[in-house]
Amino acid sequence: MRPYEAPFAPGGDAAIDAALCEKLLAVCLERGGDYADLFFEYRRSAGFSYDEGILKAASRSVALGLGVRVQRGDATGFAYVEDLDWEAMQRAATTAARIATSAGAVKAEHLVTRSTPRRYELERSSFDAALLDKRRLLERASAAALGHDPLIVRAEASFNEGLRELLVATSDGVFAFDSQPMIRFGVRAVAERNGKRQDGSSGGGGRMTLAYFDTSSPEEHARRAATQAIAMLDATEAPAGQMPVVLGPGDSGILLHEAVGHGLEADFNRKGTSRYAGQIGSKVASELCTVVDDATLLQSRGSINIDDEGVEPTRAVLIENGVLVGYMHDRLSARHYRRTSTGNGRRESFACAALPRMTNTILLGGPHDPEEIVKSVKRGIYAKRFGGGQVDISNGDFVFSLTESYLIEDGKLGRPLKDVNLVGNGPEVLGRVSMLGHDLEVSDGVWTCGKDGQSVPVGVGCPTIKIDEITVGGTKLG
């Protein structure tokens, strides 16, 4: 894929170079700010949906702009523009600079172009493929779902693609580019029997081309969606109460992401609003548990070559053998804690300031055989797929709904269940992990994380996990 296709990139329409950025950074620091950065972004995206045998919707969008940030102590001045004319950019820099009030200007360091990793370097973008090729993917998925079983009465398929080009220039000398592709594919199947309907879904993607479908075909996603929908027709009421729960590999990592991961983002700890604040060095989970945030995975949905502050992310170890060893940092929190940024400064777009955000958050594998984990449960719940959830960052309390789950009886998976909720506390649940499988799996690329009104793509992952006790919110006692 051709790098730096954005209009502002070298050779682009706006020709934003280091000399121009140094002039803008000088404006940012003319009132004495401690630090300033410029975030140029060009984004194009497209989406297609297929339903009832036709391509029902198609959309395309383009966005271009600059976000300017100036920091003075813990205070931040921020402004953005959608016009890369010099006067407009200068006004944004002057506006952001008003956070500082000292008389003397601060001199920015000379900008040096930084090399970046190649975690999703592609020969071509999905945008280079013909629209007809994308439509055929949707048609194949729909046909496969409808042909899977006569009980499937409806099938929907969607495909979304994006390409985000960014340039970051900072007052401490960083000048870095990145080109971030993304695709996401999804299938939803509806099964009906005797007037009763249930649906199932499957999807995936990541920072890759249409070659994704060479190993994850539309037909395979359709089969999974249809199989889930048909299975849920036989779902019965779930038992309620305290019981063991086994979390399946991959998608179950979303529970870790929400119930634990957000509490490990450094801004919540800097403000003292996270349960993990001041707990570095303390035991916060079972000794089996090691949790990392890893932006280095090749072509994964949450992977990045640089964060939105121009920092190359590291593989941040957060919990090691049950002990809290670190947080996810952006530049501001790293300075507060006198640490190095872990490269977790992320933003939804040029119109937003960066925050500490997760990338690919993973609970590493353990020593146990997944089948033995299920066999160890006399009566409990097997959680396979998760829906929505709510989490209180300050104490880790959560409620999650399950879209696919099964009763475990005498060590065997039994009937599917409906209307299942898991209720608990993230740190307490990690403390009750008694078995951890060796089948670590990173979820296929479907997850998006929201925080402070901003959304960013993320990855999650985990092995099979046994939690000795958790509150199951079902509709039947016992």
Number of C-alpha atoms within 10 A of each C-alpha: 15 10 15 20 18 25 17 22 21 14 13 12 10 14 14 17 16 17 11 11 20 21 12 24 29 21 24 37 27 21 19 23 28 19 23 27 27 28 25 27 27 23 20 17 18 16 17 20 20 22 17 12 13 13 15 12 11 13 10 12 10 12 13 21 20 27 25 31 28 30 23 18 14 10 11 19 21 22 21 24 20 16 12 18 10 12 10 15 22 19 17 22 31 24 19 25 30 21 21 22 13 12 9 11 17 19 19 21 14 15 19 14 13 14 13 15 13 14 17 24 19 18 10 14 21 22 18 10 12 9 11 9 11 17 18 12 20 28 21 15 28 29 17 19 30 21 15 17 14 11 17 23 17 19 27 25 29 25 22 20 23 22 22 21 23 29 24 24 27 26 26 16 17 20 22 22 23 25 25 25 27 24 26 22 25 22 29 25 28 22 27 17 14 6 6 9 16 19 22 23 23 21 23 20 26 26 27 24 23 17 10 16 16 8 8 14 15 26 21 18 25 31 24 19 27 33 20 23 24 22 17 23 20 14 18 16 15 24 21 17 18 16 18 22 25 27 25 24 25 23 25 25 28 27 24 22 25 21 28 27 25 26 27 26 24 27 24 20 20 16 10 13 15 23 19 25 18 12 15 15 13 13 17 23 23 21 16 19 23 20 26 24 29 24 30 22 17 17 23 27 31 27 26 31 25 28 25 30 26 27 23 21 23 16 16 21 19 23 26 21 15 20 20 22 18 21 31 27 28 27 21 23 25 20 14 14 13 9 13 13 24 25 29 32 26 24 21 17 24 25 18 19 22 23 24 28 28 29 32 26 28 28 27 20 22 19 11 17 15 20 12 12 18 27 16 15 22 13 19 26 27 27 26 18 18 21 12 12 17 14 20 18 21 16 17 23 19 19 19 22 21 20 21 22 27 23 22 23 16 14 17 18 18 14 18 21 25 22 17 24 23 24 20 19 20 26 21 16 23 22 19 16 20 17 24 26 22 18 20 20 21 22 25 20 24 21 19 12 18 12 13 6 8 15 15 18 20 25 31 30 26 30 26 29 31 25 19 18 19 20 17 24 20 18 16 11 10 11
